[in-house]
Amino acid sequence: MLYVYIINIFIYSISARSRFGSFGSLFRYKNIGTVRVFEGIGPVPVSGISVRFRFGSSLILHILACPICYNSLAALTSHPNGSVESPAPGTQLQCKTCKNSYSSSETHLDLAMASGTKHYTEPLPLSIELFRNPLVSFLYERGWRQNFMWGGFPGPEKEVTTEYLKHVLGGNIIDASCGSGMFSRLFAKSEHFAMVFALDYSENMLRQCYEFLKQEANLIDKKMIVLARADIARLPFLSGSVDAVHAGAALHCWPSPSSAVAEISRVLRPGGVFVATTFIYDGLSLEDLCKSCGLVGFTCVRNGLFIMLSVTKPSR
């Protein structure tokens, strides 16, 4: 399965060369910020199971936003109790300002900018289109992601640390570019967060995420997990409404990391945390990127090509 890792390196490097310099930068690394030892959250045993996604509850609608104008959304379809629950194909949310509507499928809510368009399409980078492929989406958690160990990735449980997220425990967290949802499930099972938003641009990845959630026996119904299709450079959240954003092995896939990190900075509340794992990039370049987007307190851990970084939105 080494070929999977090699394919990843090739695809991700196409965009990385133009943004962060040549491959020579891969091997330049200095001690940056505070280096910490890995300390995984790990699953917390819980009982019961509930794979329900309450799109219309006040807990969710008070932070979701139109990805076009960034204003609040309102539910168009309601149950007698006033909530909108999914799976419920066709459920709609509408922007209170621009009136653009967003619908849901059986598996997820579509909050991408082009949601609802019938004829419009646009070319996407290879690193995005690859993970929209049904076969790649199916294989991602069935062998593909496991091969990241060749690049120094220690494994999902050790890539998520309470040390980085200790100041936002009990809040909400976005799992950006969630893929098949391995980290989304870890966040939910940990019971450290009130709400988990699993976001990805790939419809097929979100379908895999949904299927894995249905099979998960260690979730309780008070733990909300919202699956949504969204563009990382146009996040469907109100400014300053999110406590934490996590991006596992994703930053190197984003067409424009600067646009994405700027968006993450926008949605984070003061004191909010952005934690990401990636590879290929030079640590100094990543620190510069985060600083340019208004994030501070850069810390970094490196193991081979693997990098884990953490930054914070400045408090007012």
C-alpha positions in Angstrom: 0.0 0.0 0.0 3.0 2.3 -0.2 1.8 3.4 -3.6 -1.1 5.2 -1.9 1.3 7.3 0.2 3.4 8.1 -2.9 0.2 9.2 -4.8 -0.7 11.5 -1.9 2.8 13.1 -2.0 2.6 13.7 -5.7 -0.9 15.2 -5.8 -0.4 17.4 -2.8 3.0 18.6 -4.0 1.5 20.0 -7.2 -0.1 22.9 -5.4 2.4 23.0 -2.6 5.3 23.9 -4.9 3.6 27.0 -6.1 2.6 28.2 -2.6 5.4 27.2 -0.4 8.5 26.8 -2.6 10.3 23.7 -3.8 10.8 20.3 -2.2 13.9 21.6 -0.6 11.8 23.3 2.0 10.5 19.9 3.1 13.7 19.2 4.9 14.4 22.5 6.5 13.0 22.6 10.0 13.8 24.6 13.1 12.4 24.4 16.6 9.3 26.6 16.4 7.2 27.7 19.3 6.5 25.0 22.0 7.1 21.4 21.1 4.7 19.0 23.0 4.5 15.3 23.3 1.6 13.5 21.7 -1.2 12.8 24.2 -4.3 11.3 22.6 -7.9 12.0 23.7 -8.9 8.4 22.9 -12.5 7.2 23.0 -14.5 7.7 26.2 -16.8 4.7 26.8 -20.5 5.7 26.6 -23.7 3.9 26.2 -26.5 4.1 23.6 -26.5 5.2 20.0 -28.1 8.0 18.1 -27.2 9.1 14.6 -29.5 12.1 14.4 -28.7 15.5 12.9 -30.8 18.4 14.2 -30.3 21.0 11.5 -33.2 23.2 12.7 -32.5 23.3 16.4 -31.7 26.7 17.9 -28.3 25.3 19.0 -27.3 25.0 15.4 -29.2 27.8 13.7 -27.6 30.4 16.0 -24.2 29.8 14.4 -24.9 28.6 10.9 -24.7 31.2 8.2 -25.3 31.7 4.5 -21.9 31.0 2.7 -22.7 33.8 0.3 -23.5 36.8 2.6 -22.6 35.3 6.0 -26.0 36.2 7.5 -28.2 33.9 9.6 -30.2 31.0 8.3 -33.8 30.1 9.1 -35.6 26.8 8.8 -38.2 26.5 6.1 -39.4 23.0 7.0 -40.4 22.3 10.6 -41.7 19.5 12.6 -44.6 20.1 15.1 -42.1 20.6 17.9 -40.4 23.3 16.0 -37.2 21.5 15.1 -35.8 20.2 11.8 -34.2 16.9 11.9 -32.3 14.9 9.3 -32.1 12.5 7.6 -35.1 14.3 5.9 -34.4 14.7 2.2 -35.5 18.1 1.0 -35.2 19.9 4.3 -34.4 23.5 3.6 -32.7 26.4 5.3 -32.9 29.9 3.9 -30.8 33.0 4.3 -32.7 35.7 6.2 -31.0 38.3 4.0 -30.3 37.1 0.5 -33.0 34.5 0.6 -30.8 31.8 -0.9 -32.0 28.3 0.1 -30.0 25.2 1.1 -31.4 21.7 1.0 -30.4 18.4 2.6 -30.0 14.9 1.2 -30.5 11.7 3.2 -26.9 12.0 4.6 -26.0 15.7 4.8 -26.9 19.3 4.5 -25.5 21.1 1.5 -24.1 24.5 2.5 -21.8 24.9 -0.5 -22.1 28.2 -2.4 -23.4 26.4 -5.5 -26.0 24.4 -3.6 -29.2 24.2 -5.6 -27.7 25.1 -9.0 -28.9 22.8 -11.8 -26.5 23.6 -14.7 -23.5 25.5 -13.2 -20.2 23.6 -12.9 -16.6 24.7 -12.4 -13.3 22.9 -12.7 -11.7 21.9 -9.4 -8.1 21.1 -8.5 -7.1 17.4 -8.7 -6.6 17.3 -5.0 -10.3 18.1 -4.5 -11.7 16.0 -7.4 -9.8 13.0 -6.2 -11.6 12.7 -2.9 -15.0 13.2 -4.6 -14.5 9.9 -6.4 -16.7 7.2 -4.9 -13.9 4.6 -4.9 -11.4 6.8 -3.2 -14.0 7.9 -0.6 -14.8 4.2 0.1 -11.1 3.3 0.4 -10.0 6.3 2.5 -10.6 4.8 5.9 -10.2 1.2 4.6 -6.4 1.4 4.0 -5.7 4.8 2.4 -5.4 6.9 5.5 -3.6 4.2 7.4 -0.7 4.5 5.0 0.0 8.0 6.2 2.2 6.3 8.9 4.9 6.3 6.1 5.1 10.1 6.5 5.2 10.1 10.3 1.5 10.3 11.1 1.1 8.6 14.5 -2.6 7.6 14.0 -5.9 9.4 14.6 -6.1 8.9 18.4 -2.6 10.4 18.9 -3.2 13.2 16.3 -6.0 14.7 18.4 -4.7 16.1 21.7 -6.5 17.6 24.8 -3.4 19.7 25.3 -4.2 21.9 22.3 -7.9 22.0 22.9 -8.1 22.3 26.7 -9.2 25.9 26.6 -12.2 25.2 24.4 -13.5 21.9 25.9 -17.3 22.0 26.3 -17.7 24.2 23.2 -18.4 23.5 19.6 -15.9 22.2 17.1 -15.6 22.0 13.3 -13.9 19.0 11.8 -12.9 20.6 8.5 -12.4 18.4 5.5 -13.6 15.6 7.7 -13.4 12.9 5.1 -15.0 9.7 6.3 -15.4 11.2 9.8 -12.8 9.4 11.8 -12.0 12.5 13.8 -15.6 13.6 14.0 -16.4 10.3 15.7 -13.5 10.7 18.1 -14.6 14.2 19.1 -18.2 13.0 19.7 -17.2 9.9 21.7 -14.8 11.9 23.8 -17.7 13.9 25.3 -15.4 17.0 25.3 -17.6 19.0 22.9 -21.2 20.1 23.0 -21.5 19.9 19.2 -19.4 18.5 16.3 -19.7 19.9 12.7 -18.3 17.4 10.2 -17.6 19.4 7.0 -16.3 18.2 3.6 -16.7 19.3 0.0 -17.0 15.7 -1.2 -20.5 14.3 -1.2 -19.2 10.8 -1.3 -16.9 11.4 1.7 -20.0 12.6 3.6 -21.9 9.5 2.6 -19.1 7.4 4.0 -19.1 9.5 7.2 -22.8 8.9 7.6 -22.4 5.1 7.1 -19.6 4.9 9.7 -21.7 6.9 12.1 -24.6 4.5 11.7 -22.3 1.7 12.6 -20.8 3.5 15.7 -22.0 1.9 18.9 -20.4 4.5 21.3 -22.4 7.6 20.7 -25.2 9.0 22.9 -28.1 11.1 21.5 -27.2 14.3 23.3 -24.1 14.5 21.2 -25.0 16.3 18.1 -23.0 15.7 14.9 -24.0 17.8 11.9 -22.8 16.6 8.5 -22.6 19.3 5.9 -21.1 19.9 2.5 -19.1 23.2 2.6 -16.3 25.0 0.9 -13.3 25.5 3.3 -12.8 29.0 1.8 -16.4 30.0 2.4 -17.4 28.5 5.7 -21.2 28.6 6.5 -20.8 30.0 10.0 -21.4 33.4 11.6 -18.2 35.3 12.4 -16.8 34.6 15.8 -19.3 31.7 16.5 -17.0 28.7 16.7 -14.8 27.5 19.6 -12.4 25.2 17.7 -11.6 24.1 14.2 -9.7 20.9 13.4 -8.3 19.9 10.1 -6.7 16.5 10.0 -4.3 15.8 7.0 -6.2 18.4 5.0 -4.4 21.7 4.7 -2.2 20.4 2.0 -5.3 19.5 -0.1 -6.9 23.0 0.0 -6.6 25.0 -3.2 -5.7 28.2 -1.3 -4.5 27.6 2.3 -4.4 31.3 2.9 -8.1 31.8 1.9 -9.0 28.8 4.1 -7.0 29.9 7.1 -8.4 33.4 6.8 -11.9 31.9 6.8 -11.1 29.8 9.9 -9.8 33.0 11.6 -13.1 34.7 10.7 -15.4 32.0 12.3 -13.3 31.5 15.4 -14.4 33.3 18.5 -11.8 35.3 20.4 -9.7 32.7 22.2 -10.8 30.0 19.8 -8.3 27.4 18.6 -7.3 26.0 15.2 -5.5 22.7 15.3 -4.2 21.0 12.1 -2.1 18.2 10.9 -0.4 18.2 7.5 2.8 17.4 5.7 5.0 18.6 2.9 5.0 22.2 4.2 7.8 23.9 6.0 7.0 24.9 9.6 8.2 28.5 9.1 5.9 29.0 6.2 3.0 27.7 8.2 3.7 30.0 11.0 3.9 33.0 8.6 0.6 31.9 7.0 -1.2 31.7 10.3 0.2 35.1 11.5 -0.9 36.8 8.3 -4.4 35.6 8.9 -4.6 37.1 12.4 -3.9 33.9 14.4 -1.3 33.9 17.2 0.5 31.6 19.6 1.8 29.2 16.9 3.1 25.9 18.3 4.3 23.0 16.2 5.3 19.4 16.5 7.1 17.5 13.8 7.7 13.8 13.2 9.3 13.1 9.8 7.1 14.9 7.3 4.2 15.0 9.7 3.4 18.4 11.3 0.8 19.2 14.0 0.2 22.9 14.5 -1.9 24.9 16.8 -2.8 28.6 16.8 -5.3 30.8 18.6 -7.6 33.7 17.7 -6.5 36.7 19.8 -8.7 37.6 22.7 -10.2 41.1 22.7 
